[in-house]
Amino acid sequence: MNLLLTATAEQAEVPTIFWIGYFVVIIGVFYLLFYRPQKKEQKKRAALVNSVEVGDSILTTSGFYGIVIDITDEDVIVEFGNNKNCRIPMKKAAIEQVEKPE
């Protein structure tokens, strides 16, 4: 009887290679579902921010529409509304959407 119990316990033991393969598959699934799409979105956003030029109409993350009048390395100066005196410097990261003039 004891011999029978030890034989079934040895047969039920899962090989280590199975667990390694299992974790590799799980990591691959997480990569494909989460990391890769996020990197794609970051690349598209960086391309959008880098494509901003003087005279472009932009939408900020806070919902304001404006026209870019000056660009530095990290900041842009945006003119809001019809009043030409309303010029606000803001970070490039605050740009949500860019519309090129025709």
N, CA, C and O atoms as a GROMACS GRO file, in nm:
protein
  408
    1MET      N    1   0.083  -0.119   0.000
    1MET     CA    2   0.000   0.000   0.000
    1MET      C    3   0.087   0.125   0.000
    1MET      O    4   0.060   0.220  -0.073
    2ASN      N    5   0.190   0.125   0.082
    2ASN     CA    6   0.282   0.239   0.089
    2ASN      C    7   0.353   0.259  -0.044
    2ASN      O    8   0.374   0.372  -0.087
    3LEU      N    9   0.388   0.151  -0.108
    3LEU     CA   10   0.453   0.157  -0.238
    3LEU      C   11   0.359   0.220  -0.342
    3LEU      O   12   0.404   0.295  -0.429
    4LEU      N   13   0.232   0.189  -0.333
    4LEU     CA   14   0.134   0.245  -0.425
    4LEU      C   15   0.119   0.396  -0.406
    4LEU      O   16   0.107   0.469  -0.505
    5LEU      N   17   0.121   0.444  -0.282
    5LEU     CA   18   0.108   0.587  -0.255
    5LEU      C   19   0.230   0.665  -0.305
    5LEU      O   20   0.214   0.773  -0.360
    6THR      N   21   0.349   0.612  -0.286
    6THR     CA   22   0.469   0.682  -0.332
    6THR      C   23   0.478   0.683  -0.484
    6THR      O   24   0.529   0.778  -0.542
    7ALA      N   25   0.430   0.580  -0.547
    7ALA     CA   26   0.434   0.575  -0.694
    7ALA      C   27   0.340   0.680  -0.754
    7ALA      O   28   0.376   0.745  -0.852
    8THR      N   29   0.221   0.698  -0.698
    8THR     CA   30   0.129   0.798  -0.752
    8THR      C   31   0.176   0.939  -0.721
    8THR      O   32   0.151   1.030  -0.800
    9ALA      N   33   0.242   0.960  -0.609
    9ALA     CA   34   0.294   1.093  -0.576
    9ALA      C   35   0.405   1.132  -0.673
    9ALA      O   36   0.414   1.248  -0.712
   10GLU      N   37   0.489   1.037  -0.712
   10GLU     CA   38   0.596   1.067  -0.806
   10GLU      C   39   0.540   1.095  -0.945
   10GLU      O   40   0.593   1.178  -1.018
   11GLN      N   41   0.435   1.027  -0.981
   11GLN     CA   42   0.376   1.049  -1.112
   11GLN      C   43   0.303   1.183  -1.118
   11GLN      O   44   0.298   1.245  -1.224
   12ALA      N   45   0.246   1.227  -1.009
   12ALA     CA   46   0.170   1.351  -1.006
   12ALA      C   47   0.260   1.475  -1.003
   12ALA      O   48   0.212   1.586  -1.026
   13GLU      N   49   0.387   1.459  -0.974
   13GLU     CA   50   0.480   1.571  -0.967
   13GLU      C   51   0.501   1.629  -1.107
   13GLU      O   52   0.534   1.557  -1.201
   14VAL      N   53   0.484   1.761  -1.119
   14VAL     CA   54   0.496   1.829  -1.249
   14VAL      C   55   0.642   1.867  -1.270
   14VAL      O   56   0.706   1.919  -1.178
   15PRO      N   57   0.696   1.843  -1.388
   15PRO     CA   58   0.836   1.878  -1.414
   15PRO      C   59   0.860   2.029  -1.407
   15PRO      O   60   0.770   2.110  -1.431
   16THR      N   61   0.981   2.065  -1.373
   16THR     CA   62   1.019   2.206  -1.359
   16THR      C   63   1.010   2.278  -1.493
   16THR      O   64   0.978   2.397  -1.498
   17ILE      N   65   1.039   2.208  -1.601
   17ILE     CA   66   1.034   2.271  -1.734
   17ILE      C   67   0.893   2.319  -1.767
   17ILE      O   68   0.876   2.418  -1.838
   18PHE      N   69   0.793   2.249  -1.716
   18PHE     CA   70   0.654   2.291  -1.737
   18PHE      C   71   0.630   2.426  -1.671
   18PHE      O   72   0.568   2.513  -1.732
   19TRP      N   73   0.676   2.447  -1.550
   19TRP     CA   74   0.655   2.573  -1.479
   19TRP      C   75   0.731   2.687  -1.546
   19TRP      O   76   0.681   2.799  -1.554
   20ILE      N   77   0.849   2.658  -1.592
   20ILE     CA   78   0.926   2.762  -1.662
   20ILE      C   79   0.853   2.804  -1.789
   20ILE      O   80   0.841   2.923  -1.818
   21GLY      N   81   0.804   2.707  -1.864
   21GLY     CA   82   0.728   2.737  -1.985
   21GLY      C   83   0.600   2.814  -1.955
   21GLY      O   84   0.562   2.905  -2.028
   22TYR      N   85   0.534   2.776  -1.847
   22TYR     CA   86   0.411   2.843  -1.805
   22TYR      C   87   0.437   2.990  -1.775
   22TYR      O   88   0.360   3.076  -1.819
   23PHE      N   89   0.544   3.020  -1.702
   23PHE     CA   90   0.574   3.159  -1.669
   23PHE      C   91   0.618   3.238  -1.792
   23PHE      O   92   0.587   3.357  -1.803
   24VAL      N   93   0.688   3.174  -1.884
   24VAL     CA   94   0.728   3.242  -2.008
   24VAL      C   95   0.603   3.278  -2.089
   24VAL      O   96   0.596   3.388  -2.145
   25VAL      N   97   0.507   3.189  -2.096
   25VAL     CA   98   0.383   3.218  -2.169
   25VAL      C   99   0.307   3.332  -2.102
   25VAL      O  100   0.257   3.421  -2.171
   26ILE      N  101   0.296   3.331  -1.971
   26ILE     CA  102   0.225   3.437  -1.899
   26ILE      C  103   0.294   3.572  -1.922
   26ILE      O  104   0.226   3.672  -1.947
   27ILE      N  105   0.425   3.576  -1.914
   27ILE     CA  106   0.499   3.701  -1.938
   27ILE      C  107   0.478   3.748  -2.081
   27ILE      O  108   0.462   3.867  -2.105
   28GLY      N  109   0.478   3.656  -2.177
   28GLY     CA  110   0.453   3.692  -2.316
   28GLY      C  111   0.315   3.751  -2.338
   28GLY      O  112   0.299   3.847  -2.413
   29VAL      N  113   0.215   3.695  -2.272
   29VAL     CA  114   0.079   3.747  -2.284
   29VAL      C  115   0.071   3.887  -2.226
   29VAL      O  116   0.010   3.975  -2.286
   30PHE      N  117   0.132   3.910  -2.110
   30PHE     CA  118   0.132   4.044  -2.050
   30PHE      C  119   0.203   4.144  -2.141
   30PHE      O  120   0.160   4.258  -2.153
   31TYR      N  121   0.311   4.101  -2.203
   31TYR     CA  122   0.384   4.189  -2.294
   31TYR      C  123   0.295   4.230  -2.411
   31TYR      O  124   0.287   4.348  -2.446
   32LEU      N  125   0.228   4.133  -2.471
   32LEU     CA  126   0.145   4.161  -2.588
   32LEU      C  127   0.020   4.242  -2.554
   32LEU      O  128  -0.026   4.322  -2.635
   33LEU      N  129  -0.035   4.222  -2.435
   33LEU     CA  130  -0.159   4.290  -2.400
   33LEU      C  131  -0.139   4.427  -2.337
   33LEU      O  132  -0.225   4.514  -2.353
   34PHE      N  133  -0.029   4.449  -2.267
   34PHE     CA  134  -0.014   4.573  -2.191
   34PHE      C  135   0.105   4.658  -2.235
   34PHE      O  136   0.088   4.775  -2.266
   35TYR      N  137   0.222   4.602  -2.238
   35TYR     CA  138   0.344   4.680  -2.260
   35TYR      C  139   0.355   4.730  -2.404
   35TYR      O  140   0.383   4.848  -2.426
   36ARG      N  141   0.334   4.644  -2.501
   36ARG     CA  142   0.352   4.681  -2.641
   36ARG      C  143   0.254   4.789  -2.686
   36ARG      O  144   0.297   4.885  -2.750
   37PRO      N  145   0.124   4.778  -2.658
   37PRO     CA  146   0.033   4.887  -2.698
   37PRO      C  147   0.065   5.020  -2.630
   37PRO      O  148   0.047   5.126  -2.690
   38GLN      N  149   0.111   5.015  -2.506
   38GLN     CA  150   0.146   5.137  -2.436
   38GLN      C  151   0.265   5.205  -2.502
   38GLN      O  152   0.267   5.327  -2.517
   39LYS      N  153   0.364   5.127  -2.542
   39LYS     CA  154   0.480   5.184  -2.612
   39LYS      C  155   0.440   5.245  -2.746
   39LYS      O  156   0.492   5.350  -2.784
   40LYS      N  157   0.349   5.180  -2.818
   40LYS     CA  158   0.302   5.235  -2.945
   40LYS      C  159   0.235   5.370  -2.923
   40LYS      O  160   0.258   5.464  -2.998
   41GLU      N  161   0.152   5.378  -2.821
   41GLU     CA  162   0.081   5.503  -2.791
   41GLU      C  163   0.179   5.613  -2.752
   41GLU      O  164   0.161   5.729  -2.790
   42GLN      N  165   0.282   5.579  -2.675
   42GLN     CA  166   0.382   5.678  -2.636
   42GLN      C  167   0.458   5.729  -2.758
   42GLN      O  168   0.489   5.848  -2.765
   43LYS      N  169   0.489   5.642  -2.853
   43LYS     CA  170   0.559   5.684  -2.973
   43LYS      C  171   0.472   5.776  -3.058
   43LYS      O  172   0.522   5.876  -3.112
   44LYS      N  173   0.343   5.745  -3.070
   44LYS     CA  174   0.252   5.832  -3.145
   44LYS      C  175   0.240   5.967  -3.079
   44LYS      O  176   0.237   6.070  -3.147
   45ARG      N  177   0.232   5.970  -2.947
   45ARG     CA  178   0.219   6.096  -2.873
   45ARG      C  179   0.346   6.180  -2.888
   45ARG      O  180   0.339   6.301  -2.906
   46ALA      N  181   0.463   6.115  -2.880
   46ALA     CA  182   0.589   6.188  -2.896
   46ALA      C  183   0.600   6.246  -3.037
   46ALA      O  184   0.649   6.358  -3.054
   47ALA      N  185   0.556   6.172  -3.137
   47ALA     CA  186   0.559   6.222  -3.275
   47ALA      C  187   0.464   6.339  -3.290
   47ALA      O  188   0.495   6.435  -3.362
   48LEU      N  189   0.349   6.334  -3.225
   48LEU     CA  190   0.252   6.444  -3.230
   48LEU      C  191   0.311   6.570  -3.169
   48LEU      O  192   0.301   6.678  -3.227
   49VAL      N  193   0.372   6.558  -3.052
   49VAL     CA  194   0.429   6.674  -2.983
   49VAL      C  195   0.547   6.730  -3.061
   49VAL      O  196   0.565   6.852  -3.067
   50ASN      N  197   0.627   6.644  -3.121
   50ASN     CA  198   0.742   6.691  -3.197
   50ASN      C  199   0.704   6.754  -3.330
   50ASN      O  200   0.784   6.825  -3.391
   51SER      N  201   0.582   6.728  -3.377
   51SER     CA  202   0.539   6.784  -3.506
   51SER      C  203   0.479   6.924  -3.492
   51SER      O  204   0.442   6.985  -3.592
   52VAL      N  205   0.470   6.976  -3.371
   52VAL     CA  206   0.411   7.108  -3.349
   52VAL      C  207   0.503   7.216  -3.407
   52VAL      O  208   0.624   7.216  -3.384
   53GLU      N  209   0.442   7.307  -3.481
   53GLU     CA  210   0.515   7.419  -3.539
   53GLU      C  211   0.442   7.548  -3.506
   53GLU      O  212   0.326   7.547  -3.466
   54VAL      N  213   0.510   7.659  -3.525
   54VAL     CA  214   0.449   7.790  -3.502
   54VAL      C  215   0.334   7.808  -3.600
   54VAL      O  216   0.349   7.782  -3.720
   55GLY      N  217   0.220   7.852  -3.549
   55GLY     CA  218   0.102   7.874  -3.632
   55GLY      C  219   0.002   7.759  -3.626
   55GLY      O  220  -0.109   7.773  -3.678
   56ASP      N  221   0.037   7.648  -3.565
   56ASP     CA  222  -0.055   7.534  -3.554
   56ASP      C  223  -0.162   7.563  -3.450
   56ASP      O  224  -0.137   7.629  -3.349
   57SER      N  225  -0.280   7.513  -3.476
   57SER     CA  226  -0.389   7.522  -3.379
   57SER      C  227  -0.384   7.396  -3.293
   57SER      O  228  -0.375   7.285  -3.346
   58ILE      N  229  -0.388   7.412  -3.160
   58ILE     CA  230  -0.377   7.298  -3.072
   58ILE      C  231  -0.493   7.293  -2.973
   58ILE      O  232  -0.560   7.393  -2.947
   59LEU      N  233  -0.514   7.174  -2.920
   59LEU     CA  234  -0.608   7.152  -2.812
   59LEU      C  235  -0.526   7.104  -2.694
   59LEU      O  236  -0.448   7.009  -2.706
   60THR      N  237  -0.542   7.169  -2.578
   60THR     CA  238  -0.465   7.131  -2.460
   60THR      C  239  -0.540   7.023  -2.382
   60THR      O  240  -0.658   6.998  -2.408
   61THR      N  241  -0.471   6.961  -2.288
   61THR     CA  242  -0.534   6.857  -2.207
   61THR      C  243  -0.643   6.912  -2.118
   61THR      O  244  -0.729   6.838  -2.072
   62SER      N  245  -0.640   7.043  -2.092
   62SER     CA  246  -0.744   7.103  -2.010
   62SER      C  247  -0.863   7.151  -2.094
   62SER      O  248  -0.960   7.203  -2.039
   63GLY      N  249  -0.856   7.134  -2.227
   63GLY     CA  250  -0.970   7.163  -2.312
   63GLY      C  251  -0.969   7.299  -2.379
   63GLY      O  252  -1.070   7.340  -2.435
   64PHE      N  253  -0.858   7.370  -2.374
   64PHE     CA  254  -0.849   7.502  -2.436
   64PHE      C  255  -0.792   7.489  -2.577
   64PHE      O  256  -0.698   7.413  -2.601
   65TYR      N  257  -0.849   7.565  -2.670
   65TYR     CA  258  -0.797   7.574  -2.805
   65TYR      C  259  -0.710   7.698  -2.815
   65TYR      O  260  -0.744   7.803  -2.760
   66GLY      N  261  -0.599   7.687  -2.886
   66GLY     CA  262  -0.512   7.802  -2.903
   66GLY      C  263  -0.421   7.785  -3.023
   66GLY      O  264  -0.422   7.681  -3.089
   67ILE      N  265  -0.343   7.889  -3.049
   67ILE     CA  266  -0.250   7.889  -3.161
   67ILE      C  267  -0.109   7.906  -3.106
   67ILE      O  268  -0.083   7.995  -3.024
   68VAL      N  269  -0.018   7.822  -3.152
   68VAL     CA  270   0.121   7.826  -3.106
   68VAL      C  271   0.189   7.946  -3.170
   68VAL      O  272   0.185   7.964  -3.291
   69ILE      N  273   0.254   8.028  -3.084
   69ILE     CA  274   0.325   8.145  -3.138
   69ILE      C  275   0.476   8.138  -3.114
   69ILE      O  276   0.551   8.213  -3.176
   70ASP      N  277   0.520   8.047  -3.026
   70ASP     CA  278   0.663   8.030  -3.003
   70ASP      C  279   0.688   7.892  -2.944
   70ASP      O  280   0.604   7.839  -2.870
   71ILE      N  281   0.803   7.833  -2.977
   71ILE     CA  282   0.838   7.699  -2.929
   71ILE      C  283   0.980   7.701  -2.874
   71ILE      O  284   1.071   7.754  -2.938
   72THR      N  285   0.998   7.643  -2.755
   72THR     CA  286   1.132   7.619  -2.700
   72THR      C  287   1.149   7.468  -2.685
   72THR      O  288   1.068   7.391  -2.736
   73ASP      N  289   1.253   7.426  -2.615
   73ASP     CA  290   1.279   7.282  -2.602
   73ASP      C  291   1.166   7.207  -2.533
   73ASP      O  292   1.121   7.104  -2.582
   74GLU      N  293   1.120   7.258  -2.420
   74GLU     CA  294   1.018   7.187  -2.343
   74GLU      C  295   0.885   7.261  -2.336
   74GLU      O  296   0.784   7.203  -2.296
   75ASP      N  297   0.883   7.387  -2.375
   75ASP     CA  298   0.763   7.469  -2.359
   75ASP      C  299   0.715   7.523  -2.493
   75ASP      O  300   0.790   7.528  -2.591
   76VAL      N  301   0.590   7.563  -2.495
   76VAL     CA  302   0.532   7.636  -2.608
   76VAL      C  303   0.458   7.756  -2.551
   76VAL      O  304   0.408   7.752  -2.439
   77ILE      N  305   0.451   7.862  -2.629
   77ILE     CA  306   0.370   7.978  -2.589
   77ILE      C  307   0.248   7.976  -2.680
   77ILE      O  308   0.258   7.978  -2.802
   78VAL      N  309   0.132   7.974  -2.616
   78VAL     CA  310   0.006   7.958  -2.688
   78VAL      C  311  -0.078   8.084  -2.670
   78VAL      O  312  -0.086   8.140  -2.560
   79GLU      N  313  -0.140   8.127  -2.778
   79GLU     CA  314  -0.228   8.242  -2.777
   79GLU      C  315  -0.372   8.190  -2.780
   79GLU      O  316  -0.410   8.116  -2.870
   80PHE      N  317  -0.450   8.230  -2.680
   80PHE     CA  318  -0.586   8.181  -2.666
   80PHE      C  319  -0.687   8.288  -2.704
   80PHE      O  320  -0.668   8.405  -2.671
   81GLY      N  321  -0.793   8.249  -2.773
   81GLY     CA  322  -0.906   8.338  -2.802
   81GLY      C  323  -0.874   8.446  -2.903
   81GLY      O  324  -0.768   8.446  -2.966
   82ASN      N  325  -0.968   8.539  -2.917
   82ASN     CA  326  -0.954   8.649  -3.011
   82ASN      C  327  -0.867   8.760  -2.956
   82ASN      O  328  -0.813   8.840  -3.032
   83ASN      N  329  -0.852   8.764  -2.824
   83ASN     CA  330  -0.769   8.866  -2.760
   83ASN      C  331  -0.623   8.829  -2.783
   83ASN      O  332  -0.577   8.726  -2.734
   84LYS      N  333  -0.550   8.912  -2.855
   84LYS     CA  334  -0.411   8.881  -2.889
   84LYS      C  335  -0.317   8.899  -2.771
   84LYS      O  336  -0.198   8.870  -2.783
   85ASN      N  337  -0.367   8.947  -2.656
   85ASN     CA  338  -0.282   8.967  -2.538
   85ASN      C  339  -0.283   8.848  -2.444
   85ASN      O  340  -0.212   8.849  -2.344
   86CYS      N  341  -0.360   8.747  -2.473
   86CYS     CA  342  -0.370   8.629  -2.385
   86CYS      C  343  -0.272   8.522  -2.434
   86CYS      O  344  -0.309   8.434  -2.511
   87ARG      N  345  -0.149   8.533  -2.389
   87ARG     CA  346  -0.044   8.439  -2.428
   87ARG      C  347   0.005   8.368  -2.304
   87ARG      O  348   0.046   8.432  -2.206
   88ILE      N  349   0.001   8.236  -2.307
   88ILE     CA  350   0.036   8.156  -2.189
   88ILE      C  351   0.144   8.054  -2.227
   88ILE      O  352   0.126   7.978  -2.323
   89PRO      N  353   0.254   8.051  -2.152
   89PRO     CA  354   0.351   7.944  -2.175
   89PRO      C  355   0.302   7.814  -2.108
   89PRO      O  356   0.247   7.817  -1.998
   90MET      N  357   0.324   7.703  -2.176
   90MET     CA  358   0.284   7.573  -2.119
   90MET      C  359   0.378   7.464  -2.169
   90MET      O  360   0.448   7.482  -2.268
   91LYS      N  361   0.377   7.353  -2.099
   91LYS     CA  362   0.461   7.240  -2.136
   91LYS      C  363   0.408   7.173  -2.262
   91LYS      O  364   0.288   7.176  -2.289
   92LYS      N  365   0.499   7.114  -2.339
   92LYS     CA  366   0.458   7.042  -2.460
   92LYS      C  367   0.374   6.919  -2.424
   92LYS      O  368   0.292   6.874  -2.505
   93ALA      N  369   0.393   6.867  -2.305
   93ALA     CA  370   0.318   6.748  -2.264
   93ALA      C  371   0.169   6.778  -2.247
   93ALA      O  372   0.088   6.686  -2.242
   94ALA      N  373   0.132   6.907  -2.240
   94ALA     CA  374  -0.008   6.945  -2.223
   94ALA      C  375  -0.082   6.951  -2.358
   94ALA      O  376  -0.201   6.982  -2.361
   95ILE      N  377  -0.014   6.922  -2.466
   95ILE     CA  378  -0.078   6.926  -2.598
   95ILE      C  379  -0.147   6.792  -2.622
   95ILE      O  380  -0.086   6.686  -2.612
   96GLU      N  381  -0.275   6.800  -2.652
   96GLU     CA  382  -0.356   6.679  -2.674
   96GLU      C  383  -0.378   6.651  -2.822
   96GLU      O  384  -0.378   6.536  -2.865
   97GLN      N  385  -0.396   6.758  -2.899
   97GLN     CA  386  -0.429   6.741  -3.041
   97GLN      C  387  -0.369   6.858  -3.119
   97GLN      O  388  -0.365   6.970  -3.069
   98VAL      N  389  -0.323   6.831  -3.240
   98VAL     CA  390  -0.263   6.934  -3.326
   98VAL      C  391  -0.337   6.938  -3.458
   98VAL      O  392  -0.367   6.834  -3.517
   99GLU      N  393  -0.368   7.060  -3.503
   99GLU     CA  394  -0.431   7.078  -3.632
   99GLU      C  395  -0.346   7.176  -3.712
   99GLU      O  396  -0.328   7.291  -3.673
  100LYS      N  397  -0.295   7.130  -3.824
  100LYS     CA  398  -0.210   7.213  -3.909
  100LYS      C  399  -0.295   7.311  -3.988
  100LYS      O  400  -0.406   7.277  -4.030
  101PRO      N  401  -0.244   7.435  -4.009
  101PRO     CA  402  -0.320   7.530  -4.093
  101PRO      C  403  -0.315   7.484  -4.238
  101PRO      O  404  -0.218   7.423  -4.282
  102GLU      N  405  -0.420   7.515  -4.312
  102GLU     CA  406  -0.428   7.468  -4.450
  102GLU      C  407  -0.362   7.560  -4.547
  102GLU      O  408  -0.361   7.532  -4.667
   0.00000   0.00000   0.00000
